[in-house]
Amino acid sequence: MIETFRNAWKIADLKKKILFTIMILAITRVGSAIPVPFLDPTALQAMLSGSGNLLGYLDVLSGGALSQSTLFALSISPYITASIVIQLLTVAIPYLENLAKEGEEGKRRLNKITRYTVVALSFLQSFAYTTLLSKSGAIAYNDGWEGIFVRLIILMCFTAGSMFLVFLGDQINQYGIGNGISMILFVSIVSRGGAVVKGMIGYLQLAVEGAVVYFFSVPAIIVLFVLMIGFIVFMTNAERRITVQYAKRVVGRKQYGGQSTFIPIKVNMSGVLPIIFASTLLAVPSTIAGLMNLDPQSFWGGLLFAFNYDRFWYALLYFIFIMGFNYFYVAIQYNPIEIANNLRKNSGTVPGIRPGKPTSDFIAKVVSKTTFLGGLFLAVIAILPIGLGALTKMNISLGGTSIIILVGVALDTVKQLESQMMMRHYKGFLE
């Protein structure tokens, strides 16, 4: 990876793209430090400190901007939600499904619909966050016409900040390197690395003061963290290849086909989306309990707090939801019948499998197996930090979701750099 960046730096236009990307990412971090006026963020610190809280999860994605009530407090979470919603609706609504099949023009119109959805979701999330700030006493002027005007300013700041981040992401897509939204999310998560290092140093200080167990647990967690990254890289690139043989056919005086190729089926086809779905859904009960100030000893309080991040039931349901969402997402994205029909139209066959339904059944069987392995991989990565935290009594700041996002974005960026260098016939790349 380091060698790839070094080679890319030697090419003038790639160097400009890298510098432009770094400049945009620096702007996102500056915006994450600009406070929204009329707000006192200290009123929300206790509410956001809970690991199983939905707001705490969003705070991780925003790089701490949410807990500090800064301009980019919402980060790109509205864009992520809007993209997922439109992607799911593409399967359910015929109009959106037709747009997805219309090529570049349809893609452009879908992106436009996604942008409008982002505006609406940003406004709704800003309104919910402003209401929460008002109830917690974090707004300086909270009564009368002054209070309405102040809340309107806060709401517009949050909405504008979120949309400005989407604009910056588009600029990276157009003039920089990598996927803009993913790069912004990457930098937001990396910005919390200092807090992770500080936490580990704190545990080592406790070990010096007498808690000897941390002398063993801290190095063990660091080693497991490195091994986890290697495992994620391996599983992200893993794929099951289905061999396809194309028959020879003569058109005029030319002969076509006759070659052998393969259909790559990635083990982790759904990426990090099942974890995002599951963690967001399971964080809702504890968030409701925190907002309503329920007593943990009461019936409803005990029921909702049972879904806290460090409880056994949370880990069990987390595993089930990740597996379920993984199968659901792959089912709506991968159609074995359509693949089998396309193979038949192009005179392609899977060796040893008859064309038509036997081929679609074979592909569905292979997809089912890879989906199970991919879901199991995601579930293990997501639950492992929970188990480590319960075993070592340590707060593991970076969860499985964050690690998969970091590794996935890094691999995708390196691949884009490699493709850019190959297009420019960079000789040193293959040496």
N, C-alpha and C positions, 0 to 999 in steps of 0.2 A: 504493500500500500504506500509506504514512504517513497519507494523507488518510483512508483507511478506519479506521485505528486511532483517529485524532483524532475522527472522527464517532462511533465506537462509545463512546469515552470520555465523550461528552456524555450518553449514555443511562444512567440510574442502575443498572438491573439488569445491563446489559452491563458496566458499570464494576466491579460487584461480582464478576462472573464472571472478568473479566480479573485483578483483584487476587487472587482465590482461586487462579487458575492460577499466577500469579507466586509466591504463597506456597508452593504445592505444589512447584514447580520449585526454589525456594530450599531446601526441605527435602531434596530429592534431592541437591543439591550439598553440603549439610552432611553428609549420610550418606556421601557419597563421600570425606569427609575424616576420618571416624571410623575409627581403626585397629582391626583385629581383634586381640585380646590374644594374647600368646605368639608373635608373628610378627616376623621380621626381613626386611622386603621387599627389602633391598639384595642378598640372595642371588639374586634373580630378575632384576635389572636387565639383565644381559648377555643373558640368554635372551630377554627381551622386547624388546630393542633391534632385533632383525632385522625388516626391513620385510616379508619374505615369511613370517614366522612366524605361525602361527594364533593364538598367544597375543598377539602384537603387534597383530593385526587385532582381536581381542576387546578389547584394551586401548583401541583407538581408540573402539570403540562404548561403552565404559564411561567415557570421558572421563578416562582415566588411573587410575581406581580399581583396576583389576586389578594394575597394576605396583606400586601402593602398598599392596596387600593390605588394603583398607579394607572396611567393612561392605557396600557396594554393588559389590563387585569383579566379580560376575557380571553386573551391570547387568540389562538385559531380554533378553539373548541367549537364555536358556531359553524365554522367552515367544515370541520370534521363531521359534525352532526348532520349538516345539510347535505354533504356528499354521500353519506351513508343512506340518508332518507331517500334522496333522488335515485340512488343506485338500486335500492329495494323497490321503489315505486316503478322503476323501469320494467320490472318483471310483472307488476300487477296492473299497470295502466297501459292499454294498447297504444295510445298516442305517444307516450314516452318510449315505448318499445320500438315503435316505428322510427322515431328520431334516432335511436341508437343504431339503427341499421342503415341510415341514410348517408353514411360516410362522414366526410369532414364538415359538411354543412349541418348535418344533424348533430354532430358533436359540438359545434359552435353554439347551436340553439340550446342544447342541454346545459352547456356551461353557463349560458345566460340565465336559464331558469335556476341553476344552482346559485348564482350570484344573488338573485332576488330572494331566494330562500335564506341565504346567509344574512341579508339585511334584516329580514323578518325575525330570524332566530337571535341575531345580535341584539335587536331591540327588546325582544322578550326576556332574554337573559339579563340585559342591562336593567330592565324594569324590576325583575326579581331580585337582583343583587342590590339595587337602590332601596327597594322595600325592606330587605334584610338589614341594610345599614341603618335605615330609619328606625326600625324596631330595636336595634341594638344600641341606639343613642350615639352613632358615629357621625351623624350629620350636624354641623354647627347650627344651622337655622332650620328648625323642623316644624314650625307652626306658621299658620296664616299664608298670605300670598308670598311672603319671602321664602317660606319653606317649599312651596310649590315651584317657585322659580329656581331655587337652589337644586331641588331634586331633578328638575328638567335639565339643568346644566350638567349635573353628574351623569344622568342617563345618556345625554348626547355625547359626552366625553368617552364613556365606555363603548358606545356603539361606533363612534368615529374611529376610536383606537383599533377595534377589531377589524373594521373594513380597511383601515390603512395597512394593517398587517397583511391582509389578503392582497392588497395592491402591491406591497413590497414583494410578496411571494411571486406574483405575476412578473415583476421586473426581473427577478432571479431566473424564472423560466425563460424569459425572452433574451436577456443579456448576460446571464451568469451561467454557473455550472450547477447541475443537480436540480431536483424538484424543490421549488421555492418553499412551499408550505412545509414539506418534510424537513428542509434545512432549518427553518425557523423553529420548528418543534425540537429538532436536534439540539440547537444552541440553547433553547430554554431549559431542557433537561440537563445539559452539560453544566449550565450555570449553577446548578445545585450541587455540583461536585465538591465545592469548597465546604459546604455544610456536612457532606458525607465524611470528608477527611477530618474535619473538626470533631465530628462525633467519634471517629475511630481514635483520635488522639485523646479525647476525653475518657474513653474506655481504658486506654493504656495508662492514663494517669490514675484511674481507679485501681488498676493492677499494681502500680507502684505503691499505692497507699495500703495495699493489703489484699485486694481482690485478685488473687493469683490466677483464677480461672480465665481472666481476660488475656493473660499472656499466651494462652493456647487458642482461645476462641477467635481473637482478632486475626492472627495469621491464617487460621483455618478458613475464615470467611473470605479473606483476600484470595487465597488459593482457589477456593470454590468459585469465586467471582471470575477469575481468569479461566478456569475450566468451563464455566457456564458460557462465557463468550465464545470459546472454541467450539463448544457443542452447538451453539446457535448458528455460528457460521457454517458448520457442517450441515446442519439440518436445513438451513435456508437455501443452500445450493443443491441439496439432495433432490433427485428426481427419478421417477420410474419411466423407462423408455419402452414404448410399445413399437416393435418393428413393423414397418409397412412396406409392402412390395407393390410397385406399380407395373402394370402389364404394358407390353410394347404395343404401340399402335402407329399406323402409317397414315399420314395426312399429306396427300399429294405425293411428292417425291422425298418427303422427309419423314424420319422415324422419331417418335416421341416416346417417353416413358422408358420402362425397363430398369430403372434405378431402384435401389433400396434405401429407405430413410426410416425415420422413427418419429413417434408422437411423444414429446416430453410431458410428463405429468409430475408437477412439483409436489413434493411431500407436504409442504406448507403452502397450499394454494391461497388460503384466506388471510395470510399475514397476521397482523396483530389485532385485527378487527374483532374476533371472538372474545379476546381478553378485554377489549374496550367495552363491548356489549355487556359482558358478564360483570365486570367490576363496577360499571355505572349502575346497572340494575341492582346489584347487591348493596351499593352504597346509599341507595335511596332510604331504606328503613332507618338507619342510624342518623341520617341527615334530618329526617322528619322528627325523630325523637329529640335531636338537639335543638331544632327550631321551636318545638313545642315545650321545651324544658320539662320533659316527662321525668318522673322519679323512676330510677332503675329498679326500685323495689316494687313498683306497682305492676299490674298485669300487663298493660299495654307497653309500659316502659321496658319491662323485662323481655317482652316478646320482640320489640324492635331492637333493643340492645343486644339480643342474641345473635344479630347479624353483624356485630362488630368485627373488625379486621382480624383480631387475635382469637376468635372463637372457633371451635371445631366445626360447628354447623356452617360457618362462613366458608371454611376450606372445602367442606364436602359439597355444598351447593355451587361453589366456585368451579370445582372440577366438573360437575354435571352440566352446568351452563356453558362452560367453554366447549365441551364435547358437542353439546346440542347445537350451539350457534355455529360451530365449525362445520358440522354436517349440513346445517341449513344454508349457510353461505355458499358452500361448494355446490349444493344442489341447484341453487338459482343461477350459478355462474357457469356450470359445466353440464352440457347436454350430450350424453353419449349417443342418443338417437340421431341427433343432427350431425355429429362427427361421423357416425357410420354411414349416413346418407351421402355426406360429402365425399367420403372415401369411394363409395360405389360410383358416384358420378364421375370421379376422376380415375376410374379403373384401378383403384388401390385396394389391397386386401391385407389382412393380418395373416401371416403364414400359419396354416393349420386351423384357421377359423373361417367358416363360411360367411360370405357377405350378407348384409341385412341384419336381422334380429340377433343371430348368434354373435356378430361382431359388436353390436351395441351392448349385449349382455356381458360380453367379455370385458369391454371397456368400462362398463358400470361396476363390474366386480373389482377391476384393478383400481378404479377411482375410490371405491368404498374402502379398500385396504389402505391406500395411501392417505385417505382422509382420517381414518382411525389413528394411523401413526402420527399424522400432523397434529390432530387434536390432543393426543397423548403428550406429544412434545410441548405444545403450548401450555397444557395443564400442569405439567411438571415444572416448567420454567416459572409459571405464575405462582404456584403454591410453594415452591422451594424457599423463597424468602420468608414466607409466613411460618413454615416449619422451623427454619433456622432462628427466627426471632423468638419463637416459643421455647426452643431448646436452649438457646444461649442467653435468653432474657435481654437481648439487645434489640434496639430499634434499627431495622435494616431500611435505610432511607430509600435506596434505589430498588424498586420492585421489578418483577419479571417484565411487566409492560414497558418500563423505561429502557431496560437493557435490550429487549428485542427491537424497539424503535431505534435506539442508538446504533446497533449493529446493522440493522436493515438499511438505514439511511447511509451509513458509511460504505457499505458494499455497493449500494446503488450509485453513489457518487463516484466511486472508483471505476465502476463499469462505464459510466458516462464519459469519464476522462479517457479511459482506454479506447472507447469507440471514437471519440474526437481525435485522438492521436492516430488511430488507424486510418481515418478518413483523410488525414493530412500526410499519410505515407511516412510516418516517423520511423526511421530505420532503427534507432536505438531501442525502440519499444520491444522488439522481438529478440534482442540480444541479451 
